[in-house]
Amino acid sequence: MVQVTRKDEKEANENIIRRFNRKVLQSGVLSEAKASMRFSKPISKTERRAKAIIRKERKADKMAKMRLGVR
């Protein structure tokens, strides 16, 4: 849905922007857009666990290298 904001005769530009931002936030359009950006396809439990194990191994390897002073 398009938000229409009209300027009154003696209204400052900052007030118009503030009013528009408030309407957009109240309508929920922005939150829906952000939610659709974060959507990811559901993956199986075993695949999720395998990825977590790989992440842990990489992090442990990185920390070990950091302790030794190697990049």
N, C-alpha and C positions, 0 to 999 in steps of 0.2 A: 504494500500500500504506500502510495506517495504522500509525504507530509507536505502540506501547503502552509507557508507562513508568509503573511502579508505585512508590509511595513506600515505603521501608523505615521501620521504626518511629522511629529516631532520626536520620533523614537530613534535612539542611537543604534548603530550597527551591532554593537556588542550585545545589546538587549535582544535583537532579532536572532543572533546566533545562539544565545543562551536559551531562548524560547524554543528554537528549532531543535537544539540538542535535547532538551527536556522532553519534547514530543517524541523524538526518535527513541529515546530510552524507555519511555512509558509504553510505546507501541510494541516493543519487544523484537523489532526487526533485526537490530544489531546482535542480540543474543542468539537468535535463530541462525544468523549467518555464521557467527563464530562457532556454534555447535556443529554446523554442517562441515566446517573446515576441519574440525578435530575428529570427525567420524572415521573410524577404521573398520575394516571388515573383521568379523569375529574369527579368531583362530582357535585351533584345538588346544586342549590343556597340555598335551604332551609337547606340542610345538612351542607353547609359551614357556614351559619349563626348560626346554632345550635352549631357547634364546636367553633365559635368565642365567643358566649355567655358563654359557659363553660370555655373557656380560661380566659375571663374577670372576671368571678366569682372566679376562682382559684387564679388569681393574686390579686384580692381585698382581699380575705381571707388571702393570704400570707402576704400582706402589713399590714393588721390589726394585725396579729399575731406578725409581726416584731415591730410594734409600741408599743405593749404591752410587748415586751421582751420575748415572748413565742416562742419556736421553733416549 
